[in-house]
Amino acid sequence: MSTAHLSSRQIDAFIALAEQRSFTRAAALCHLSQPAFSALIRALEDDLGLRLFDRSTRHVDLTPEGHNFLESARRIRAEITNALSAVRDAATLQRGRVAVALLPSLAAGWLPAVLAQYRAAHPGIEIDIADVLSEPCIERVASGHADFALAAIRADTPALQAEPFCSDGFYLVCPADHPLARRRKAVTAQDLAAWPFIHLARTSSVRQYLEAALHPQAMHTLMEVEQLATVMGMVRAGLGISVVPALTLFHFEQPGLVTRPLALAGLTRQIYLVRRRDESLSVAAQALYALVMAHAPVPAQQAQQAHQQHH
């Protein structure tokens, strides 16, 4: 039995004839002349090596093999219809899914406005956001759990490619009545070292950039915390000072706090967009990627806005 030539037209014709039990009506339903329709059914029976219909002058009836094949034919037709519908929906962004991994500071501050724009344009797309540190971001892309990531690691490997997304300056955060808040001159590493310091955890990219830029200056570390919201609370309570990236300044727009730009050599954080090297993005992911790249944050502007809101 050869099924090499089984086509969706043959399946449609078979189902129409099985339901109508009339060559004339079934041919009309399939928009075919009766001879062309008969030839299609005959070709299907030849391909399967089975008679599917008993034909008499007044009746068309399914053979036992025809009855068996009808169930399969309806299932095949439903699968083809569903597959075509899913592909069309994906191509027109009616349905689909996109998964992104990115740093918590970007996820909380910059991303929501971009996602609101994407969601308004494509309400049928399911969105999966992982707000995690740089290494888990990269792992999610490598394992296929994220379409792309925004991370502070330049993950250029045979499997992954990284492109610059934005750069991020660093800011001193301290209480408004702190001596450093009133400094007119640039704040130095020595100035920072003179005060109790609230550090982010060693696993964070912020901490790694900061230690590299301050080396060999030792800091007066009061505590290490995981969350920027905790840094803000501790600094606002007057327990110490901290240094944070411009992209996180929205956390520090609080009464009683001030932020000051820091100009320490080498203290700029580069954020990369990381994706799998040899795989195309889905239509849904490509649309979000294009929007993300078009709206990359400009930290200097964000910082200026935050600064203006304080004064």
C-alpha positions in Angstrom: 0.0 0.0 0.0 1.5 3.4 -1.0 0.4 6.6 0.8 3.1 8.7 -0.9 0.5 10.6 -2.9 -2.2 11.1 -0.3 -3.2 14.8 -0.5 -5.5 17.0 1.6 -7.7 17.4 -1.5 -8.2 13.6 -1.6 -9.0 13.6 2.1 -11.5 16.4 1.7 -13.1 14.7 -1.3 -13.4 11.3 0.6 -15.0 13.0 3.7 -17.4 14.9 1.5 -18.5 11.7 -0.4 -18.8 9.7 2.9 -21.0 12.4 4.4 -23.1 13.3 1.3 -23.4 9.7 -0.2 -23.8 11.4 -3.6 -21.1 12.1 -6.2 -23.1 15.0 -7.5 -23.5 16.8 -4.2 -19.9 16.0 -3.0 -18.4 17.2 -6.2 -20.3 20.5 -5.9 -19.1 20.9 -2.3 -15.5 20.4 -3.4 -16.0 22.9 -6.3 -15.1 20.2 -8.8 -16.7 18.7 -11.9 -18.2 15.3 -11.4 -15.6 13.5 -13.6 -12.7 15.3 -11.8 -14.2 14.4 -8.5 -14.6 10.7 -9.5 -11.0 10.6 -10.7 -9.8 12.0 -7.3 -11.7 9.3 -5.4 -10.5 6.6 -7.8 -6.8 7.8 -7.3 -7.3 7.7 -3.5 -8.5 4.1 -3.7 -5.6 3.2 -6.0 -3.1 4.8 -3.6 -4.5 3.0 -0.6 -5.0 -0.3 -2.6 -8.6 -0.5 -1.1 -12.1 0.1 -2.2 -13.6 2.7 0.1 -17.1 3.0 -1.5 -19.7 0.5 -2.9 -21.3 2.3 -5.9 -24.7 1.4 -7.3 -26.9 3.5 -9.7 -28.9 4.9 -6.7 -26.5 4.6 -3.7 -23.0 5.3 -2.6 -22.1 3.5 0.6 -18.9 3.1 2.6 -17.2 -0.3 2.5 -16.1 -1.7 6.0 -12.5 -0.4 5.1 -14.1 3.0 4.1 -15.8 3.2 7.6 -12.4 2.5 9.2 -10.7 5.1 7.1 -13.3 7.8 7.8 -12.3 8.2 11.4 -8.6 8.5 10.4 -9.5 10.9 7.6 -11.4 13.2 9.9 -8.5 13.2 12.4 -6.0 14.0 9.7 -8.2 16.8 8.4 -8.6 18.3 11.9 -4.8 18.1 12.4 -4.1 19.8 9.1 -6.7 22.5 9.8 -5.2 23.1 13.3 -1.6 23.1 12.0 -2.5 25.7 9.3 -4.5 27.8 11.7 -1.6 27.8 14.3 1.0 28.7 11.7 -1.2 31.6 10.3 -1.9 32.8 13.9 1.8 32.8 14.7 2.7 34.5 11.4 0.1 37.3 12.1 1.0 37.5 15.8 -2.5 36.4 16.9 -1.0 33.6 19.0 2.4 32.5 20.2 4.7 32.8 23.2 7.9 34.8 23.9 10.2 34.2 26.9 12.8 36.8 28.0 15.3 36.7 30.9 16.7 40.0 32.1 18.3 41.7 35.1 15.7 42.6 37.9 16.6 46.3 37.7 15.7 46.3 34.0 12.6 44.2 34.6 11.3 46.5 37.2 12.2 49.9 35.8 12.6 49.9 32.0 10.7 46.8 30.8 7.1 47.5 31.9 6.5 50.4 29.5 8.0 48.4 26.6 5.9 45.4 27.4 2.7 47.5 27.7 3.4 48.7 24.1 4.0 45.1 22.9 0.9 43.8 24.7 -1.3 46.5 23.2 -0.2 45.5 19.7 -0.2 41.7 20.2 -2.7 40.8 23.0 -2.8 37.1 22.0 0.9 36.5 22.7 1.8 34.8 25.9 4.7 36.5 27.7 7.2 34.8 30.1 9.5 37.0 32.0 12.4 35.8 34.2 13.8 38.6 36.4 17.1 37.0 37.4 20.8 37.8 37.7 23.2 37.7 34.7 24.3 34.0 35.0 20.8 32.5 35.2 19.8 34.8 32.3 22.5 33.3 30.1 21.6 29.7 31.3 18.0 30.3 30.3 19.0 31.3 26.8 21.5 28.4 26.4 18.9 25.8 27.6 16.2 27.2 25.3 14.0 28.4 28.2 14.4 32.0 27.0 14.3 33.4 23.5 16.8 36.1 24.4 18.3 37.8 27.5 19.5 41.2 28.7 22.5 40.6 31.0 25.8 42.2 32.1 27.8 39.3 30.7 29.2 39.3 27.1 28.3 35.7 26.4 30.0 35.2 23.0 30.3 31.4 22.6 29.9 29.0 19.7 26.3 28.6 20.8 25.5 32.2 21.9 25.9 35.6 20.5 25.9 38.9 22.4 25.3 42.4 21.1 25.7 45.6 23.0 22.3 46.8 24.3 23.1 49.8 26.6 25.7 51.1 29.0 25.0 52.0 32.6 26.8 54.6 34.7 27.0 54.4 38.5 25.7 56.7 41.2 26.4 57.4 44.9 23.2 57.0 47.0 23.2 58.6 50.5 20.9 60.4 52.9 20.2 64.1 52.0 21.9 65.3 55.1 25.1 63.2 54.5 28.4 65.2 54.1 28.9 63.5 50.7 25.6 64.9 49.5 26.9 68.4 49.9 30.3 67.7 48.2 30.9 70.0 45.2 34.0 68.1 44.1 34.0 64.7 42.4 33.6 61.9 44.9 36.7 59.6 45.0 37.2 55.9 46.0 38.8 57.2 49.3 35.7 59.3 50.0 33.5 56.2 49.7 35.8 54.1 51.9 35.4 56.5 54.8 31.7 55.6 55.4 29.8 52.4 56.3 28.9 50.8 53.0 25.8 48.8 52.0 26.9 46.2 49.4 24.9 44.1 47.0 25.7 40.4 47.1 28.9 39.2 45.4 26.9 37.3 42.8 25.5 40.5 41.4 27.1 42.2 38.4 26.8 45.6 40.2 29.1 44.3 43.0 31.6 42.8 40.5 31.9 46.0 38.5 32.2 48.1 41.7 35.0 46.0 43.3 36.9 46.0 40.0 36.7 49.8 39.8 37.6 50.4 43.5 40.5 47.9 43.7 42.8 48.1 45.6 40.7 50.4 47.9 39.1 48.4 50.7 35.5 49.4 51.6 34.1 49.8 55.1 31.4 47.1 54.5 28.5 47.3 56.9 26.3 44.6 55.3 25.6 42.7 52.1 22.1 42.4 50.8 20.4 40.7 47.8 17.8 43.3 46.9 18.0 46.9 45.7 14.9 47.8 47.7 16.8 46.6 50.8 19.8 48.8 49.9 17.3 51.8 49.6 15.8 51.1 53.0 19.1 50.8 54.8 20.5 54.0 53.2 17.3 55.9 53.9 17.6 54.9 57.6 21.1 56.4 57.7 22.9 53.1 58.2 25.3 53.7 55.4 25.9 54.8 51.8 25.9 52.7 48.6 26.7 52.9 44.9 24.1 51.7 42.3 23.7 51.7 38.5 21.8 54.5 36.8 19.2 51.9 35.6 18.3 51.2 39.2 17.7 54.8 40.3 13.9 54.5 40.2 14.4 52.5 43.5 16.0 55.5 45.1 13.5 58.3 44.2 12.6 58.6 47.9 12.2 61.5 50.3 15.4 62.0 52.3 17.7 60.4 49.7 20.0 62.0 47.1 21.9 60.4 44.2 25.1 61.8 42.7 26.9 60.7 39.5 30.3 59.0 40.2 33.2 59.3 37.8 35.5 56.5 38.7 37.7 55.0 36.0 36.3 51.8 34.5 33.0 52.1 36.4 30.5 51.7 33.6 28.4 48.6 33.2 27.7 47.2 29.7 24.4 45.4 29.2 24.2 42.9 26.3 21.4 41.3 24.5 22.2 37.5 24.3 20.5 35.0 22.0 21.3 31.6 20.4 23.7 32.0 17.5 22.3 29.7 14.9 18.5 29.8 15.6 15.9 32.2 14.2 13.7 33.9 16.7 10.0 33.0 16.4 7.8 35.7 14.8 6.5 36.7 18.3 10.0 36.9 19.8 11.4 38.8 16.8 8.6 41.4 17.2 9.6 41.9 20.9 13.3 41.9 20.1 12.8 44.7 17.5 10.8 46.7 20.1 13.4 46.1 22.8 16.2 47.3 20.6 14.3 50.3 19.4 13.6 51.4 23.1 17.0 50.7 24.7 17.3 52.8 27.8 19.5 55.9 27.9 20.6 55.8 31.6 22.0 59.4 31.6 18.5 60.7 30.7 16.9 58.5 33.3 19.3 59.7 35.9 18.7 63.3 35.0 14.9 62.8 35.3 15.4 61.2 38.7 17.6 64.1 39.7 15.1 66.7 38.5 12.3 64.9 40.5 14.4 65.3 43.6 15.0 69.0 43.2 
